[in-house]
Amino acid sequence: MPRHLIGLSGSLGRPSRTHALVAAAAVRASALFGLHATLHDLGDFGLSLGQARSLADLDKTARGIVDRLVAADALIVGSPVYKGSYAGLFKHLFDLIDPAALAGKPVLLTATGGGEKHALIIEHQLRPLFGFFEAATLPTGLYASAADFTNGVPTAPPLIARIDRAVGQFAPWLARKATATAA
C-alpha cells in the first residue's frame, strides 16, 4: 500500500512562493521515500472553509481534503507571513481539526516572506501550533524570502541544501511506518 504525503500551502493565490516551496520539498520527499504526494492550497477548500464552525460544516470537497490530511503518513505545511504570523484562514483550518488527530505525525514546517525579518515565524508561530497537536515537527524548518526564488521557483543553493536536509529528517518516521506495515 503506498504511503501518502500531503503538502498544504496556506496561500490562497497561485502562483505562490509558499506553494512552490511546499512543492519542492514534497517532490524531494516523494522521490526519497517512495511516497505518493498530493498538494493543496487553501483555495482548494472553497468557500465552506471560511464559514465552517466545525468539520461538519465543510462541503464534501473540503472535508475530503481534511480527511486525507489527517490520514497522511507525513505532512509538509507552509504559510506565507502576514503581519508577522501565519494566515488567519490557515489557522482557522487547524482550529477545526481534532487536537489528537495529528499526534505523532511527522510535519515539515515551511514559511515564506518578503524578507529575512520574518524567518522566526517557524519557531514562534508554526512550531507552537503543531506542538499543541503533539505532531512530530522536524528539527529543520524551511523559511524562504523573495531572494531565494527565480521566476517563482526556489533556486538559492543554501535553500535547496536546507530542503534536502529537512526532507531527510522524515526518515525515522517513514522507516518506522514501513517496518510496522510489513509486520
N, C-alpha and C positions, 0 to 999 in steps of 0.2 A: 504494500500500500504506500503510495507516495506521501512524503511529508510535505506540509504546506507552510509557507511563509507569507505573511500579509504585510505589505508596505502601506502605511497610511500617511498621506500628506495632509496636514492641517491647513491647506490653502484652498481657496475657492476658485482661483483663477488658473488658466492654462494659456500659455506656458507659465511655468512656475519654477523658480530655482529650488524651492523646497521639494517639489515633485521630482526634479532632476537629481537631487542629492539622494532622496529615498530610493529612486530607481537605480542609481549607480550602485548603491550598497546592496540592493535586492538582486541585481544581476550577478554581482560577485558572490553573494551568499548562495544563490541558486546553483551557480557553477561549481562552487567549492564543496557543497554538501548534497548536491543532487535533489534540491528542493523544487517544488512547484511554487512559483512566486506569483502573487496577484497584487496589483497596486490599486489603491483607491485614493481619491481626493475627497474633501468634504462635500464638494459639489455633487458627487455620486449619490449622496444620501437624499438629495432632493429637499423640497420644502418641509417635509414632515419632521426633519431633524430639529429645526428651529422652533417648531410648535410643540414638540413632544415634552411631556412631563414624566413619562415612563417609557420603557421599551415597548409596551403595548400600544403606545400612541404612534409608533413609527409605521410607515407604509411597508408593504411587503418587500420592496427592494432594499430599503434602508435596514429593515430588521434582518434580512438575509446577510447583508454586509457585516452587521454586528455579530451575528451568529458565527460567521466564518472567521471573524477576527478573534473571537473568544476561543474557537476550536483550533486555531492555528498552532503549529508547533513552535513558531517563533514570530516575533514582530519587529518591524522597523517603523518607528513613528517619528514624525517630524512636524515642526511648526515654524512658520515664519514668525519673526519677532514683531509684535505690535506694542508700542509704548512700553517696551522693556519686559514683555511677557508673551506667553503663547496666545493664540487667537481664542476669543471667547467661545466661538462655536465649537472649536476643538475641545475645550474644557467641558462644554455642555454635553458633548458626546460621551465623554468619560464619566460625567455625573450620572448618566443613565445606566451605566454598566454596574452589575453587582460587585461589591468590593472583593469578594472571594474569587471572582471569575478569572483573574489574571495571576493569581498566586503561583509563584514558582516559574512562570513563563518567562523565557529569555527575551529581553527587549533591548534593541539598539536605539538609543536616543539621538535624534538629529534636529538641527535648527539652522535657519538661515536668517541673515540680517544684512542691513546696508553697510555695516562696518564692524570692526573688531570690538567696539564697546559693548556689544550685546552677547558676546561669547559665553558669559556666565549663566545665560538662560538655562543651559543644560543642568548645571549644578544647583541653581537657586530656584528653578521653576519646574522643569520636567522630572528630574530625579526625585524630588519630594512627592510629586503627583503619583508616579509609579511606585514609589516606596509605600504609599498608602495602600496600594493594591497588592503589596507584597510580591510584586513582579521582580524577577531577577535581572535588573538592569546591568548591561555590560559595562565594564570599567571604563572603556573608551567611548566617549560621546563624540559626535561629529557636528562641529559648527563651521559654517562656510559663509563668507561675506561675498559681496558682489565681485570683488577682485579675484576670487577663486574660480570664476566661470568665464568661459569663452563661448559666445553665441548660445548661452543658456545651458551649457554642458560643463560639469565640473572638470577642470583641466589642470589646476595647480598641482604640481608634483607633491608638495607636502600633504595636501588634502587627499590625493589618491593613495599615498602611503598610509595615511591615517584610516581611510576607508578599509584598506586591506587588513590593517591591524585590528580594527574594530570587528570586522566580519569574522576574522579568525577566532575571536573570543566566543563565538557561538559554539565552538567545538565541544566543550564538556556537556552541554545540554543536548545537542543533537546526537552526539555519540551515545549518551546515556539512553536517549529515546529509541535509537536504533537497536541497542542491546536489549532493552526491555521489550520491544516489539518482537524481536527474534525469539526471546524466551517464551 
